[in-house]
Amino acid sequence: MLPASDIERARSWYSEKLGLEPISTNPFGDLRYEAGGVEFLVYQSELAGTNHATAAGFRLEDFDEVVAFLRSNGVAFEHVDFGEMGATINGVITTPDGQKAAWFKDSEGNTFALSMAD
């Protein structure tokens, strides 16, 4: 479940940036989506954008392709500094063993993490 302070703005963002359309709605205006076999709900909340932790993470077989797709749709990746462990470069951190991860936010301030599948 992901909060949205402006449900219509969220609907537009998920459509334009991620290429997702709701698979259903309910009388409260909540939006149910499906991506990669996982369903999630975007719901109206005044508390949207107040959580600074990662809301959801996705392990991807095709990490580079997904990052390129999101960038081509205007998704901005976050700069994250892990101190001695390093920081993201152009929105992506690469570990010494070659693993990659990246973080981005939706229109409502929810943070998502992407990482390479083993």
Backbone as numpy.savetxt, mean C-alpha at the origin, in Angstrom:
# Nx Ny Nz CAx CAy CAz Cx Cy Cz
-8.86 -4.46 7.37 -9.70 -3.28 7.37 -8.81 -2.04 7.37
-9.12 -1.14 6.46 -8.33 0.08 6.31 -9.25 1.30 6.42
-8.92 2.23 7.31 -9.76 3.42 7.48 -9.54 4.44 6.37
-10.59 5.19 6.07 -10.52 6.28 5.09 -11.31 7.47 5.63
-10.69 8.64 5.63 -11.42 9.83 6.06 -12.32 10.34 4.93
-12.00 10.00 3.69 -12.80 10.38 2.52 -12.93 9.14 1.64
-14.05 8.45 1.77 -14.23 7.15 1.11 -14.20 7.29 -0.42
-14.72 8.38 -0.97 -14.70 8.56 -2.42 -13.29 8.86 -2.92
-12.52 9.60 -2.15 -11.11 9.84 -2.52 -10.36 8.51 -2.51
-10.64 7.68 -1.49 -9.99 6.37 -1.41 -10.39 5.50 -2.61
-11.66 5.50 -2.95 -12.13 4.71 -4.11 -11.37 5.13 -5.36
-11.24 6.42 -5.59 -10.51 6.92 -6.76 -9.05 6.51 -6.72
-8.41 6.62 -5.55 -6.99 6.28 -5.43 -6.77 4.81 -5.73
-7.58 3.92 -5.14 -7.39 2.49 -5.37 -7.63 2.13 -6.83
-8.54 2.83 -7.48 -8.79 2.59 -8.90 -7.65 3.11 -9.76
-7.27 4.38 -9.56 -6.25 5.01 -10.41 -4.84 4.50 -10.16
-4.49 4.29 -8.91 -3.11 3.92 -8.56 -2.88 2.41 -8.57
-3.87 1.64 -8.09 -3.69 0.20 -7.99 -4.45 -0.58 -9.04
-5.35 0.08 -9.76 -6.14 -0.62 -10.77 -7.20 -1.52 -10.16
-7.65 -1.21 -8.95 -8.63 -2.04 -8.26 -9.99 -1.36 -8.23
-11.04 -2.15 -8.40 -12.41 -1.68 -8.24 -13.05 -2.50 -7.13
-13.96 -1.90 -6.36 -14.61 -2.66 -5.29 -15.35 -3.87 -5.85
-15.26 -4.99 -5.14 -16.04 -6.16 -5.53 -17.42 -6.10 -4.90
-17.57 -5.27 -3.84 -18.88 -5.05 -3.24 -18.82 -3.82 -2.35
-19.99 -3.31 -2.03 -20.15 -2.22 -1.07 -21.26 -2.63 -0.11
-21.43 -1.85 0.95 -22.53 -2.12 1.87 -23.28 -0.82 2.15
-24.38 -0.89 2.90 -25.17 0.32 3.17 -24.39 1.43 3.89
-23.29 1.09 4.53 -22.49 2.09 5.24 -21.50 2.80 4.31
-21.40 2.34 3.06 -20.48 2.93 2.11 -19.10 2.28 2.10
-18.93 1.22 2.88 -17.64 0.52 2.92 -17.36 -0.12 1.56
-16.08 -0.20 1.22 -15.65 -0.76 -0.06 -14.86 -2.04 0.19
-15.30 -3.14 -0.40 -14.58 -4.41 -0.28 -13.82 -4.65 -1.57
-12.52 -4.95 -1.42 -11.64 -5.19 -2.55 -11.06 -6.60 -2.46
-10.57 -7.09 -3.60 -9.84 -8.36 -3.65 -8.60 -8.12 -4.49
-7.47 -8.58 -3.97 -6.21 -8.48 -4.70 -5.34 -9.66 -4.32
-4.90 -10.40 -5.29 -4.01 -11.53 -5.03 -4.62 -12.59 -4.13
-5.94 -12.77 -4.20 -6.60 -13.77 -3.39 -6.92 -13.31 -1.97
-6.64 -12.04 -1.67 -6.91 -11.50 -0.33 -7.98 -10.42 -0.45
-8.99 -10.51 0.42 -10.01 -9.47 0.47 -9.70 -8.50 1.59
-10.01 -7.22 1.36 -9.86 -6.22 2.41 -10.96 -5.18 2.27
-11.25 -4.51 3.38 -12.33 -3.54 3.46 -11.76 -2.16 3.72
-12.23 -1.17 2.98 -11.91 0.23 3.23 -13.18 0.86 3.78
-13.09 1.45 4.97 -14.28 1.97 5.64 -14.07 3.41 6.09
-15.16 4.14 6.20 -15.14 5.54 6.63 -14.76 5.63 8.10
-13.78 6.50 8.41 -13.36 6.69 9.80 -12.69 8.04 9.97
-13.03 8.73 11.04 -12.36 9.99 11.36 -10.93 9.76 11.82
-10.58 8.53 12.17 -9.24 8.21 12.66 -8.26 7.84 11.55
-8.72 7.86 10.32 -7.84 7.50 9.20 -6.61 8.40 9.19
-5.47 7.79 8.90 -4.22 8.53 8.80 -3.50 8.76 10.11
-4.06 8.27 11.22 -3.42 8.50 12.52 -2.47 7.38 12.92
-2.54 6.23 12.25 -1.66 5.11 12.55 -0.35 5.29 11.79
0.76 5.28 12.49 2.06 5.46 11.84 2.75 4.13 11.55
2.13 3.03 11.94 2.69 1.71 11.68 2.23 1.22 10.31
2.89 0.19 9.81 2.49 -0.41 8.54 1.14 -1.10 8.73
0.18 -0.79 7.86 -1.16 -1.37 7.95 -1.21 -2.78 7.38
-0.46 -3.02 6.31 -0.46 -4.33 5.66 0.83 -4.50 4.87
1.26 -5.74 4.75 2.46 -6.04 3.98 2.19 -7.15 2.99
2.88 -7.10 1.88 2.70 -8.08 0.82 4.06 -8.61 0.37
4.20 -9.94 0.36 5.41 -10.58 -0.14 5.15 -10.93 -1.60
6.06 -10.50 -2.47 5.83 -10.57 -3.90 6.88 -11.39 -4.62
6.44 -12.25 -5.51 7.35 -12.98 -6.40 7.94 -12.02 -7.44
7.13 -11.03 -7.85 7.51 -10.11 -8.92 7.68 -8.69 -8.37
8.50 -8.55 -7.35 8.69 -7.28 -6.64 9.01 -6.13 -7.59
10.04 -6.27 -8.42 10.46 -5.18 -9.30 9.36 -4.76 -10.26
8.61 -5.73 -10.78 7.54 -5.42 -11.71 6.41 -4.67 -11.02
6.06 -5.08 -9.80 4.99 -4.41 -9.06 5.40 -2.98 -8.71
6.63 -2.80 -8.25 7.11 -1.45 -7.93 7.07 -0.58 -9.19
7.51 -1.11 -10.32 7.48 -0.34 -11.57 6.05 0.02 -11.96
5.13 -0.93 -11.82 3.71 -0.68 -12.13 3.17 0.44 -11.25
3.42 0.36 -9.95 2.91 1.37 -9.03 3.50 2.75 -9.35
4.79 2.79 -9.61 5.42 4.07 -9.97 4.81 4.65 -11.24
4.55 3.80 -12.22 3.97 4.29 -13.48 2.57 4.85 -13.26
1.92 4.45 -12.18 0.59 4.97 -11.84 0.65 6.13 -10.85
1.86 6.60 -10.55 2.00 7.77 -9.70 2.11 7.51 -8.21
2.31 6.25 -7.81 2.49 5.95 -6.39 3.88 6.41 -5.96
3.93 7.17 -4.87 5.21 7.65 -4.33 5.66 6.72 -3.21
6.89 6.26 -3.29 7.43 5.39 -2.26 8.10 6.22 -1.17
8.01 5.74 0.05 8.49 6.46 1.23 10.01 6.31 1.39
10.63 7.32 1.97 12.02 7.20 2.38 12.00 6.68 3.81
12.68 5.57 4.05 12.76 4.98 5.38 14.23 4.79 5.72
14.62 5.28 6.89 16.01 5.18 7.35 16.07 4.21 8.52
16.83 3.14 8.36 16.98 2.13 9.40 18.29 2.28 10.16
18.88 3.45 10.10 20.13 3.70 10.81 21.26 2.88 10.23
21.94 2.12 11.09 23.09 1.32 10.65 22.73 0.26 9.62
21.46 -0.15 9.60 21.02 -1.16 8.64 20.86 -0.59 7.23
20.85 0.73 7.12 20.71 1.35 5.81 19.40 2.09 5.66
19.17 2.61 4.47 17.97 3.38 4.17 17.52 3.06 2.75
16.29 3.42 2.47 15.79 3.23 1.12 16.53 4.17 0.16
16.76 3.69 -1.03 17.32 4.49 -2.12 16.28 4.45 -3.23
15.81 5.63 -3.61 14.74 5.71 -4.60 13.53 4.88 -4.15
13.27 4.87 -2.84 12.10 4.22 -2.29 12.25 2.74 -1.99
13.40 2.14 -2.27 13.60 0.69 -2.07 14.85 0.47 -1.23
14.74 -0.44 -0.25 15.94 -0.85 0.49 16.32 -2.24 0.00
17.61 -2.46 -0.18 18.14 -3.76 -0.57 19.07 -4.23 0.53
18.80 -5.43 1.05 19.62 -5.98 2.12 20.90 -6.58 1.55
21.89 -6.85 2.40 23.14 -7.45 1.90 22.93 -8.76 1.14
21.86 -9.51 1.48 21.62 -10.77 0.77 20.74 -10.60 -0.47
20.46 -9.34 -0.86 19.74 -9.08 -2.09 18.23 -8.95 -1.97
17.69 -9.11 -0.77 16.25 -8.93 -0.58 15.90 -7.45 -0.70
14.69 -7.17 -1.15 14.24 -5.79 -1.33 12.92 -5.57 -0.59
12.72 -4.31 -0.17 11.46 -3.91 0.45 11.20 -2.45 0.13
9.92 -2.07 0.14 9.52 -0.70 -0.13 8.21 -0.42 0.60
7.96 0.87 0.89 6.75 1.27 1.59 6.10 2.43 0.85
4.76 2.43 0.83 4.01 3.54 0.25 2.73 3.75 1.05
2.13 4.91 0.87 0.87 5.24 1.56 -0.24 5.43 0.54
-1.45 5.06 0.97 -2.61 5.34 0.13 -3.07 6.78 0.37
-4.15 7.17 -0.25 -4.65 8.55 -0.13 -5.09 8.90 1.28
-5.30 7.89 2.12 -5.81 8.10 3.48 -4.73 7.99 4.54
-3.48 7.81 4.11 -2.37 7.74 5.05 -2.05 6.35 5.57
-2.70 5.32 5.03 -2.39 3.94 5.42 -1.10 3.52 4.74
-0.18 2.94 5.51 1.13 2.53 4.99 1.11 1.06 4.62
1.63 0.76 3.44 1.76 -0.61 2.94 3.22 -0.94 2.72
3.60 -2.17 3.01 4.96 -2.64 2.78 4.94 -3.69 1.68
5.93 -3.63 0.82 6.14 -4.65 -0.20 7.50 -5.27 0.06
7.60 -6.58 -0.06 8.90 -7.23 0.09 8.98 -8.39 -0.89
10.22 -8.78 -1.18 10.45 -9.90 -2.08 10.12 -11.21 -1.38
9.47 -12.11 -2.09 9.25 -13.45 -1.57 10.56 -14.21 -1.65
10.78 -15.12 -0.71 12.02 -15.91 -0.70 12.10 -16.81 -1.92
